[in-house]
Structure formats: C-alpha cells, structure tokens
Amino acid sequence: MSDDIKQRLRNKIGSVDMHECGDNLAIALCTYLSDDPRRPENDAETENGWGTWVEEQCNAALDRAVAAVYPEIEALEARVAELYRDNQRAAKIIDAARAEAEALRERLTSAHRIIASYHKGRCYACGWPLAESQENGCIPGDCSFRPSDRDSAHGEWYARMKEVDAAREGGE
C-alpha cells in the first residue's frame, strides 16, 4: 500500500463525523488519548494543541484502521479488474457473434437472390433462361456461359459464380 493512499485513507477515516460530540474521529481519539495513563509526562504540545505522543497514538490507531479496511479495498479493486476483463471478453464474443450474424445475413440475402432468379427461370450468373440439362445450357448452380477473362462480362459473371459457390458451400 503506497504512503499516499495510506495517508488519504487515514485522513478520510480520521475526518469521520462523530455526531454525539460534534467532532471528528481523530479529535475524539486525541481527546481520549490525552487522558491515557500511558501518556508521558513530558509529552510536548504540538501546533494542533495535542501532545506528540497523543498524535502519534492517534495516527497509529488510524493506520490500524486503514490496515483493517485496505484488504477489502484491494479485493474490490481486484473484482473490478476481473469484471472489466470479463466485460472485454464478452465484448469480443458479442463482436464476433455480430460479425458472424452479418456474414450469415449476407449469405442468406445472396441465397435469396439466387433462388429468386432460379424461380424466375433464369441463371443467376448470366441471366440466360435455365435449360433442362447441362448439355442444353445453364442449370441451377452451374452456368454454361464461360466468358474469357478478357471479356467485359467476365468480372460480373465471375463475381456471381463465386456468390453461387459460396451459397452452395454455406448450405452444406
């Protein structure tokens, strides 16, 4: 425990209001210790009006109070850190689930477009009418149009075929 934290806690505990007497805990302790039979006869008065021994004993009592509550504070700090780590892990899980849901939504949207195209009797990749067999033209999932990679239609056709393949793989 750092001295700064110890001092702040000691001051906080010492400043606790004592409703019955109108003073705070530190003053009540010093008042009690002023009459303590163990107080040395030659206890020099301090600027606060108490003896050096009285203030030392008061600070020692406040230090013991700090030492008594500090483990609870450390335990709370550890719990807060644990909750923060749990929150970070949960956030990562949620983000991954959102990304997965978005990818699934995209696949479903793509599959819906492909199926809608097939229901209209059209090949999704090239738009031609579907044939009864692969030998006669396009069938669902297999486009007979094979543009060369130099053909201007190739890029759009290729992207749509990849979409068909992805939809097929996602459904397996």
C-alpha positions as CSV (number, residue, x, y, z in Angstrom):
1,M,0.0,0.0,0.0
2,S,1.5,3.3,-1.0
3,D,2.1,6.0,1.6
4,D,-0.1,8.5,-0.4
5,I,-3.1,6.1,-0.3
6,K,-2.4,5.3,3.3
7,Q,-2.4,9.0,4.2
8,R,-5.6,9.7,2.2
9,L,-7.4,6.8,3.9
10,R,-6.1,7.8,7.3
11,N,-7.4,11.4,6.7
12,K,-10.7,10.1,5.4
13,I,-11.2,7.8,8.4
14,G,-10.0,10.5,10.9
15,S,-12.4,13.0,9.4
16,V,-15.5,10.8,10.1
17,D,-18.0,13.0,11.9
18,M,-18.9,12.0,15.5
19,H,-22.5,13.2,15.7
20,E,-22.8,13.0,19.5
21,C,-19.8,15.3,20.3
22,G,-19.7,17.5,17.2
23,D,-16.1,16.5,16.5
24,N,-14.5,14.0,14.1
25,L,-12.9,10.6,14.9
26,A,-9.4,12.0,15.0
27,I,-10.3,14.6,17.6
28,A,-12.3,12.1,19.6
29,L,-9.2,9.8,19.6
30,C,-6.9,12.6,20.7
31,T,-9.3,13.6,23.4
32,Y,-9.4,10.0,24.7
33,L,-5.6,9.6,24.4
34,S,-4.9,12.9,26.2
35,D,-6.1,11.3,29.4
36,D,-4.4,7.9,28.8
37,P,-2.3,6.9,31.8
38,R,0.4,5.7,29.4
39,R,0.9,9.3,28.1
40,P,4.4,10.5,29.0
41,E,4.5,13.4,31.5
42,N,6.8,15.4,29.2
43,D,4.6,15.0,26.0
44,A,5.4,18.2,24.1
45,E,2.4,20.1,22.9
46,T,2.1,20.3,19.1
47,E,0.7,23.1,16.9
48,N,-2.7,21.3,17.0
49,G,-2.8,21.6,20.8
50,W,-2.3,17.8,21.4
51,G,0.9,16.2,22.6
52,T,3.3,14.5,20.2
53,W,2.6,11.1,21.8
54,V,-1.1,11.7,21.6
55,E,-0.9,12.5,17.8
56,E,1.4,9.5,17.2
57,Q,-1.0,7.2,19.0
58,C,-4.0,8.7,17.1
59,N,-2.1,8.2,13.8
60,A,-1.2,4.7,14.8
61,A,-4.8,3.9,15.5
62,L,-5.9,5.4,12.2
63,D,-3.1,3.4,10.4
64,R,-4.5,0.2,12.0
65,A,-8.0,1.1,10.8
66,V,-6.6,1.7,7.3
67,A,-4.8,-1.7,7.5
68,A,-8.0,-3.3,8.6
69,V,-10.1,-2.0,5.6
70,Y,-7.4,-1.9,2.9
71,P,-7.6,-5.7,2.1
72,E,-11.3,-5.1,1.4
73,I,-10.4,-2.2,-0.9
74,E,-7.8,-4.4,-2.7
75,A,-10.4,-7.2,-3.0
76,L,-12.9,-4.7,-4.5
77,E,-10.2,-3.4,-6.9
78,A,-9.4,-7.0,-8.0
79,R,-13.1,-7.7,-8.5
80,V,-13.5,-4.5,-10.6
81,A,-10.5,-5.5,-12.7
82,E,-11.9,-9.0,-13.1
83,L,-15.3,-7.6,-14.2
84,Y,-13.5,-5.3,-16.6
85,R,-11.7,-8.3,-18.2
86,D,-14.9,-10.3,-18.3
87,N,-16.6,-7.3,-20.0
88,Q,-13.8,-7.1,-22.5
89,R,-14.1,-10.9,-23.2
90,A,-17.9,-10.5,-23.5
91,A,-17.5,-7.6,-25.9
92,K,-15.2,-9.6,-28.1
93,I,-17.7,-12.5,-28.1
94,I,-20.5,-10.2,-28.9
95,D,-18.5,-8.5,-31.7
96,A,-17.6,-12.0,-33.1
97,A,-21.3,-13.0,-32.9
98,R,-22.3,-9.8,-34.7
99,A,-19.8,-10.4,-37.5
100,E,-20.9,-14.0,-37.8
101,A,-24.6,-12.8,-37.9
102,E,-23.7,-10.2,-40.6
103,A,-21.9,-12.8,-42.7
104,L,-24.9,-15.2,-42.4
105,R,-27.3,-12.3,-43.3
106,E,-25.2,-11.7,-46.4
107,R,-25.1,-15.3,-47.3
108,L,-28.9,-15.6,-46.8
109,T,-29.5,-12.4,-48.9
110,S,-27.3,-13.8,-51.6
111,A,-29.0,-17.2,-51.5
112,H,-32.4,-15.5,-51.7
113,R,-31.3,-13.5,-54.8
114,I,-30.0,-16.7,-56.4
115,I,-33.2,-18.7,-55.6
116,A,-35.4,-15.8,-56.8
117,S,-33.5,-15.8,-60.1
118,Y,-34.0,-19.6,-60.4
119,H,-37.7,-19.3,-59.6
120,K,-37.9,-16.8,-62.5
121,G,-36.4,-19.5,-64.7
122,R,-33.1,-17.5,-65.1
123,C,-29.5,-18.4,-64.5
124,Y,-28.3,-16.2,-61.6
125,A,-24.7,-15.8,-63.1
126,C,-25.5,-14.8,-66.6
127,G,-29.3,-14.2,-66.7
128,W,-30.0,-16.6,-69.5
129,P,-33.0,-18.9,-69.4
130,L,-32.5,-22.2,-67.5
131,A,-32.2,-25.3,-69.5
132,E,-33.5,-28.8,-68.7
133,S,-30.0,-30.2,-68.7
134,Q,-26.4,-29.0,-68.5
135,E,-25.8,-30.1,-72.1
136,N,-28.5,-27.7,-73.3
137,G,-27.4,-24.6,-71.2
138,C,-27.5,-23.3,-67.7
139,I,-28.9,-25.2,-64.8
140,P,-29.3,-24.0,-61.2
141,G,-25.8,-23.8,-59.7
142,D,-23.9,-24.3,-63.0
143,C,-23.8,-21.6,-65.6
144,S,-22.9,-22.7,-69.1
145,F,-21.7,-19.3,-70.0
146,R,-17.9,-19.2,-69.7
147,P,-16.6,-15.8,-70.8
148,S,-12.9,-15.4,-71.1
149,D,-11.2,-13.3,-68.6
150,R,-10.7,-10.6,-71.3
151,D,-14.4,-10.4,-72.0
152,S,-16.0,-7.3,-70.4
153,A,-18.8,-9.6,-68.9
154,H,-16.2,-11.8,-67.1
155,G,-15.9,-9.7,-63.9
156,E,-19.6,-9.6,-63.2
157,W,-20.2,-13.2,-64.2
158,Y,-17.2,-14.4,-62.1
159,A,-18.4,-12.5,-59.0
160,R,-21.9,-14.0,-59.4
161,M,-20.5,-17.6,-59.8
162,K,-18.4,-17.1,-56.7
163,E,-21.6,-16.0,-54.9
164,V,-23.4,-19.2,-56.1
165,D,-20.4,-21.3,-54.9
166,A,-20.4,-19.5,-51.6
167,A,-24.1,-20.1,-51.1
168,R,-23.7,-23.7,-52.0
169,E,-20.8,-24.1,-49.5
170,G,-22.7,-22.3,-46.8
171,G,-25.7,-24.6,-47.1
172,E,-23.7,-27.8,-46.8
